[in-house]
Structure formats: structure tokens, C-alpha cells
Amino acid sequence: MRTTPGAPRATATETMPAPAPARQATMPKVPSLLAACLSPGNVGEYNWLCCTQEDSKSFLKRMDEGCGATWDNKDPRRAKKNVSPPPAGPKLALRISYAPGVESAGARLGPFSLGDDVAVTQLEPCKGYDPMTWRQGSSGSDSSSSSRSALLPRWGERFTAPHNFYRARVCVSDGKNGFEEYWCLLSVAAKSSDRNIENVQAAVDDSVTTASYAHRFNEHTNKIHEEHSGRGGDADSVIGIRVCIPVGCYVIGGTASDICSPGEALSLSLFPFKQVQKFVFDGSEEFSELPQAFFHYCHHLSAGREVVTDIQGFEDEDGDLLIVDPVVVRPAAATVGSLLGAIVSNNTSSSANEEKLRFDTWHPRCGQLCKVFDPSRRSSQCRRACGLSVPTCGVGGE
């Protein structure tokens, strides 16, 4: 059962989850079991997961026992009339090549491990994912997207390279000689030149960083609840922010080469929902207490050095906010040219002014949760948002 945090200030020391060990992202050099089964003569609804005809028959027998389908013994690649004819193979065959996510109260990991092979059996565009394109101003966003993201940096792939987002049904091993299916969010750069593992790693790392902040934020709100109610709990049980951590994948085959070709990279997150809502993006979205407090918390904890924004996702039945593809804004690395330019123009405070403008625009008002960890901000009034019955404020002061 979920608990609701109260307003008293938390004073206990917060802990950070252990950092993930370094992971190496390498393009597979040897064809995997999955890749070896993508030849046209050895594909079916499931037997592309097998390599030999003998293996195919035994695998289909297991599938027959598991799903109740009846297969034609004369042709193990075709089912009898009560089962649809087999497709030409998986839409995409993927190899997990970057997976630095760790379990924490701020993370939601998928059923993926480094080196796993994953088959995408269904791939469909989803209208509900359109808001995810606004940050990069892709052709799929609405006409106001450029003004919405005006305060975002205009450099770096995370802010400039358009992406396409798909709802993907994936088939993975269950570790018990069988397979399981999940609905996921698949993100792929619109341009082939941007589909490299370095760009995918940057997106994954932003989610890992955000999940670390979310872990501490959820611990913080749990301590508020403990002090307010006198009952113990943990950061997993309180209504909180959970970041869906993606994994980086290389494409090693499949029939949807128009979406992503072998050798190119994309990301995959466990996310079964058909809608994505913007919670913190440009200040025009409907105010919600929990994501706004989280935005403020990240800014406060990092002293403004890291700004977690484009906080978007879905509120689940427990009241948790499941966040996908957040972005972390960091100061641009100083160069000799930028330093000289600042001195010549006598405008050394421009970056500080820009940071303040971003904060005030993206976080137009505070709530009681903000006041607990940053008491210099004012708060008043009360409303319920995201399952949290806590006071919120009018326009915050300095």
C-alpha cells in the first residue's frame, strides 16, 4: 500500500545508491543465436530463436505446450488453421550492449542484461508519444515546438537530433528455457548518421543520473512521511518518481531495416503505456506538485550544476510517476574563446541569468515539499496533485 508524505522537514542523512560498474559497449563480432536464425529459410513465428531444424522442432513443441497452439508436424514452420501464418521473422533483432542501470528506489529496470539478445515482434507508431518529440523539434511535433524548447541548449545530440518513438512488443528469455513478452518504448534517431552507440549512451546516462536523484528524492519524501505519521516505511513504498532506465542496443537483423539497420544503435525501455505526458518542460504545462518538487530538488541538490528537465512519462495506478527520456542540462564546457568573449562584452553573468530564467520559467511556483528542503522559498494554500495531499504555494519568491 502506498503512503503519503507529510510536510515536516526531514533531517536524517540521505544515501545514494552504489554507482554502477563501468560497462563496455561493443558491436558483436560473432553472430549470436538470434542473428544466426534470421536467414529466410529458417524463420517462423518463434523458431527464428533456434538455429537448426532439429532445434526448431523441439522449440516449437515447447511453444505448443506453453500456448496451446497446434503445429503442422510436416512443416514445423507453419501452424494449423487455428494459428495465424508465421511472419517473415522479427521486426528487429537486438543485442544489449550498454546496460549501466542499477536497482534503486528511483529506477525501474527492464528484463534486460548486458549481452542479451532481444527480438522485437511488433513495432507500431504511437500518437500518444508525440510530446516526446518536442525537445528536439522533430517533424512529428506541433508547430509551437521551437518556442516551447527555447530555453534548452541548442547544441548536442540530446537537444538537436530528432528521434522517433515506437511502441514495441519484445520477446526475451525468461532464464528457464522459455520466453516472455513485454511492451517497451523504443527510441531511435531519425537520421541514420545519429544512430551510434555514443549518442545512445548519452541518453541512457541521463536516465541513470535522473534515477540517482529520484532515489534520494523518494528517500526524502519517505522521511517526511515517517516524521509526520510516526510510522516506518521505505523509499519504495512512498508515492514517488521512478525513472524507466533504458538499455543501449545494436541492431543485428530483422525485417524493419527502414527503421534501423544492422550495425546501428537504439535504446529500449520497459514502458507498457500508450501515453506520455509532459510534467516539466517549458512552464506552460499543468502544474503538478510531485514532478515540480522533484525538478526543484535536483536543482537545489546540485547547486544548479545539473538541471533535470523534460520530465515526462505516465502516472501509474499506484500514483508513481514513471519517467522516460529525461534530459540533464549541464553548463557548457568553458573555452578560451567563450571566456575572452565574456570579458570583452563585460557580460560574465549571462550564464547565471540564463540559469535563473530557466528555473523561474520551468518551475513557476513551489509547494510544501519544496519548502522542506529549500526553506528560502515561500509556500501557501493547498491542493492535491499526483496522489499527494500537501500544501502548495503561489508564485514563489527568492
C-alpha positions in Angstrom: 0.0 0.0 0.0 1.3 3.4 -0.9 1.9 6.1 1.8 1.6 9.8 1.6 4.4 12.1 2.7 3.6 14.8 5.2 5.0 18.3 5.5 7.6 18.2 8.4 11.2 18.7 7.5 13.4 15.7 7.1 16.7 15.8 8.9 18.1 12.3 8.5 21.1 11.7 6.3 20.2 10.5 2.8 22.0 7.8 1.0 22.9 7.4 -2.7 22.7 4.0 -4.4 26.0 2.5 -5.2 27.3 3.6 -8.7 27.1 1.1 -11.5 30.3 -0.6 -12.6 31.6 0.6 -15.9 30.0 -1.2 -18.8 31.6 -1.6 -22.2 29.6 -1.2 -25.3 30.9 -3.2 -28.2 29.5 -4.2 -31.5 29.0 -8.0 -31.6 31.7 -9.6 -33.8 30.3 -13.2 -33.7 26.7 -13.8 -34.9 24.5 -14.7 -31.9 21.9 -17.5 -31.8 19.3 -14.9 -32.7 21.3 -13.5 -35.6 22.1 -16.9 -37.0 18.4 -17.7 -37.3 17.4 -14.7 -39.4 18.0 -16.5 -42.7 14.9 -16.6 -44.9 14.8 -20.4 -44.8 14.7 -20.6 -41.1 12.2 -18.2 -39.8 8.7 -18.6 -38.3 6.6 -17.1 -35.5 9.1 -18.3 -32.9 11.6 -20.6 -34.5 13.9 -17.7 -35.5 15.1 -18.2 -32.0 16.6 -21.6 -33.0 19.4 -22.4 -35.3 18.9 -25.9 -36.6 15.8 -27.7 -38.0 16.1 -30.2 -35.1 16.3 -27.4 -32.6 13.4 -25.7 -34.3 11.1 -28.7 -33.9 11.9 -29.1 -30.2 11.4 -25.4 -29.6 8.0 -25.4 -31.4 7.0 -28.4 -29.3 7.7 -26.4 -26.1 5.8 -23.4 -27.5 3.0 -25.8 -28.4 2.8 -26.9 -24.8 3.0 -23.4 -23.5 0.5 -21.5 -25.6 -1.9 -24.2 -26.8 -1.2 -23.8 -30.5 -1.2 -26.8 -32.7 1.6 -27.0 -35.2 1.8 -29.0 -38.5 4.2 -31.8 -37.9 5.1 -31.9 -41.7 6.2 -28.4 -41.6 7.4 -27.1 -38.2 7.4 -23.5 -39.6 3.7 -23.5 -40.2 0.8 -23.7 -37.8 -2.6 -25.4 -38.4 -5.5 -23.2 -39.3 -6.2 -22.2 -35.7 -3.0 -20.2 -35.6 -2.1 -17.3 -37.8 0.5 -18.0 -40.6 4.1 -17.2 -39.4 5.5 -13.8 -40.2 8.8 -13.3 -42.0 10.7 -13.0 -38.8 11.2 -10.4 -36.0 10.9 -6.8 -36.8 14.2 -6.2 -35.2 16.8 -8.5 -33.6 18.8 -6.6 -30.9 21.9 -7.2 -28.8 22.0 -5.4 -25.5 25.4 -3.6 -25.5 25.0 -0.9 -22.8 23.2 -1.5 -19.5 24.6 0.5 -16.6 21.3 0.8 -14.6 21.2 -0.4 -11.0 18.3 -1.3 -8.8 17.2 1.6 -6.6 14.0 3.3 -5.3 14.3 5.7 -8.2 14.8 3.3 -11.0 12.6 0.9 -13.0 14.7 -1.6 -14.9 13.6 -3.8 -17.7 14.2 -7.6 -18.1 17.4 -7.0 -19.9 21.1 -7.8 -19.1 24.3 -6.9 -20.9 24.8 -9.3 -23.8 21.2 -10.4 -24.0 19.5 -11.0 -27.4 16.1 -9.4 -27.8 13.5 -9.9 -30.5 11.1 -7.1 -31.4 8.0 -9.0 -32.6 5.7 -5.9 -33.0 6.6 -2.3 -33.7 4.0 0.5 -34.1 4.0 4.3 -34.1 2.0 5.7 -31.1 0.3 9.1 -31.3 0.5 9.3 -27.5 4.3 9.5 -27.8 4.2 12.7 -29.9 5.1 15.0 -26.9 8.5 13.3 -26.7 9.5 14.8 -30.0 9.1 18.4 -28.8 12.5 18.8 -27.2 14.4 18.2 -30.5 11.8 20.0 -32.6 11.3 16.9 -34.9 9.0 16.9 -37.9 6.5 15.0 -35.8 6.0 17.7 -33.2 3.5 20.5 -33.4 4.2 24.0 -34.9 4.9 25.6 -31.5 7.7 23.1 -30.5 10.5 25.6 -31.3 9.2 28.2 -28.8 8.5 25.5 -26.2 12.1 24.5 -26.1 13.6 28.0 -26.5 15.5 27.8 -23.1 17.0 24.4 -23.8 20.6 24.3 -25.2 20.8 24.2 -28.9 23.9 22.1 -29.1 24.5 18.4 -28.6 22.6 15.4 -29.9 20.4 15.2 -26.8 18.8 18.6 -27.7 19.1 18.8 -31.5 18.8 15.3 -33.1 15.2 14.4 -33.9 14.1 10.9 -32.7 11.2 8.6 -33.5 9.5 6.7 -30.7 7.7 3.4 -31.1 5.6 1.1 -29.0 7.5 -2.3 -29.2 6.5 -5.7 -28.1 9.7 -7.6 -27.3 10.4 -11.3 -26.6 13.2 -12.1 -24.1 14.4 -15.2 -22.4 12.9 -15.9 -19.0 16.0 -17.7 -17.9 14.1 -21.0 -17.6 14.4 -22.3 -21.2 11.4 -20.2 -22.2 10.4 -16.7 -23.3 8.4 -13.8 -22.0 6.9 -10.8 -23.8 6.9 -7.2 -22.7 5.7 -3.8 -24.1 8.5 -1.4 -24.3 9.3 2.1 -25.6 11.8 2.0 -28.5 13.7 5.2 -29.3 15.7 5.6 -32.5 17.3 8.7 -34.1 15.5 9.9 -37.2 18.8 10.2 -39.1 21.0 7.2 -39.8 24.1 9.2 -39.0 22.9 9.8 -35.5 22.3 6.1 -34.7 25.6 5.4 -33.0 26.2 3.9 -29.6 27.8 7.1 -28.2 24.5 9.0 -28.6 22.5 6.2 -27.1 24.9 6.0 -24.2 24.3 9.8 -23.5 20.5 9.2 -23.3 21.0 6.2 -21.0 23.4 8.1 -18.8 20.9 11.0 -18.4 18.3 8.5 -17.2 20.8 6.9 -14.8 21.7 10.3 -13.4 18.0 11.2 -13.0 17.3 7.9 -11.3 20.0 8.7 -8.7 18.3 12.0 -7.9 14.9 10.2 -7.8 16.3 7.7 -5.3 17.3 10.4 -2.9 14.1 12.4 -3.5 12.0 9.3 -2.7 14.0 8.7 0.5 13.5 12.4 1.3 9.7 12.2 0.9 9.6 8.9 2.9 11.4 10.6 5.8 8.8 13.4 5.7 6.1 10.7 6.0 7.8 9.0 8.8 8.2 12.2 10.8 4.6 13.2 10.1 2.9 9.9 10.7 5.2 8.2 13.2 5.1 5.0 11.1 8.1 3.5 9.4 8.4 2.8 5.7 10.8 2.8 2.8 11.5 4.8 -0.3 9.9 2.1 -2.5 6.6 2.3 -0.7 6.1 6.0 -0.8 4.5 7.6 -3.9 7.5 8.8 -5.9 9.5 9.3 -9.0 10.6 6.2 -10.8 12.8 6.5 -13.9 12.5 3.8 -16.6 16.1 3.1 -17.3 16.8 2.3 -21.0 19.4 -0.1 -22.4 21.5 0.6 -25.4 21.2 -1.9 -28.2 22.8 -2.8 -31.5 20.6 -3.9 -34.3 21.8 -7.3 -35.6 19.0 -8.1 -38.1 15.3 -8.0 -38.7 12.7 -7.1 -41.3 12.3 -3.4 -40.3 15.6 -2.1 -41.7 13.7 1.1 -42.8 13.5 2.0 -39.1 17.0 0.9 -38.0 19.6 -1.1 -39.9 22.1 -3.8 -38.7 25.1 -2.1 -37.0 23.1 0.9 -35.9 22.1 1.6 -32.3 18.9 2.5 -30.4 17.5 2.4 -26.9 14.8 0.3 -25.3 12.9 0.9 -22.1 10.3 -1.2 -20.3 7.2 1.1 -20.6 3.8 -0.5 -21.2 1.8 2.7 -21.5 0.4 4.3 -24.7 0.6 7.9 -23.4 3.4 10.2 -22.4 2.6 13.5 -20.5 4.9 16.4 -20.1 5.2 17.3 -16.4 8.1 19.8 -16.5 9.2 21.2 -19.9 8.6 24.9 -20.5 6.4 26.1 -17.7 3.1 26.0 -19.7 2.1 22.5 -18.6 -0.4 22.0 -15.9 1.2 22.3 -12.5 1.7 19.0 -10.7 3.2 19.0 -7.2 5.4 15.9 -7.3 7.3 16.4 -10.6 7.8 20.2 -9.8 9.2 19.4 -6.4 11.5 16.8 -8.0 12.7 19.4 -10.5 13.4 21.9 -7.7 15.1 19.1 -5.6 17.6 18.2 -8.3 18.5 21.8 -9.0 18.9 22.5 -5.2 20.9 19.4 -4.5 23.4 20.1 -7.4 23.6 23.8 -6.7 22.3 24.4 -10.2 25.2 22.5 -11.9 22.7 19.9 -13.2 19.1 20.7 -14.2 16.9 17.7 -14.8 14.2 18.7 -17.2 11.8 17.4 -19.8 10.3 15.4 -17.0 7.7 13.3 -18.9 6.0 9.9 -18.5 2.9 8.4 -17.1 1.2 8.2 -13.6 0.5 4.6 -12.8 -2.3 3.1 -10.8 -0.2 3.4 -7.6 0.4 7.1 -8.1 4.0 6.8 -9.0 5.3 8.9 -11.9 7.2 6.6 -14.4 9.6 8.9 -16.2 11.0 8.3 -19.6 13.8 10.0 -21.6 14.6 12.9 -19.2 17.4 15.2 -20.1 20.1 16.7 -17.9 21.2 20.3 -18.7 24.8 21.0 -17.7 26.9 24.1 -18.2 28.8 24.1 -21.5 32.5 23.5 -21.1 34.4 26.8 -21.0 36.7 27.6 -23.8 39.3 30.3 -24.3 37.0 31.9 -26.9 34.0 31.9 -24.6 36.0 33.4 -21.7 37.5 36.1 -23.8 34.1 36.9 -25.3 32.6 37.2 -21.8 35.4 39.6 -20.7 35.2 41.7 -23.9 31.4 42.1 -23.6 31.5 42.6 -19.9 28.8 40.0 -19.6 30.2 37.4 -17.2 26.9 36.9 -15.5 25.0 35.9 -18.7 25.1 32.2 -17.9 23.8 32.8 -14.3 21.0 34.9 -15.7 20.1 32.2 -18.2 20.1 29.6 -15.3 17.8 31.8 -13.2 15.5 32.3 -16.2 15.3 28.6 -16.8 14.5 27.8 -13.2 11.8 30.5 -12.8 10.2 29.6 -16.2 10.2 25.8 -15.8 9.3 26.0 -12.0 6.8 28.8 -11.8 5.8 28.1 -8.2 6.8 25.9 -5.2 4.9 23.6 -2.9 5.3 22.4 0.6 7.7 19.7 -0.5 10.0 22.4 -1.9 9.8 24.4 1.3 11.1 21.4 3.3 14.4 21.1 1.5 14.7 24.7 0.4 13.0 26.8 3.1 14.0 30.1 1.4 11.1 29.6 -1.0 7.6 30.7 0.2 4.5 28.4 0.1 0.8 28.7 0.9 -2.6 27.2 0.0 -3.2 23.5 -0.6 -4.2 21.2 -3.4 -4.0 17.5 -4.3 -1.7 16.5 -7.2 -0.2 13.2 -8.2 -1.8 11.5 -5.2 0.0 13.8 -2.7 -2.3 15.9 -0.4 0.2 18.6 0.5 0.2 22.4 0.6 1.4 24.3 -2.5 2.3 27.9 -2.9 1.5 30.7 -5.2 4.3 32.3 -7.2 7.5 31.7 -5.3 9.8 34.3 -4.1 13.6 34.3 -3.9 
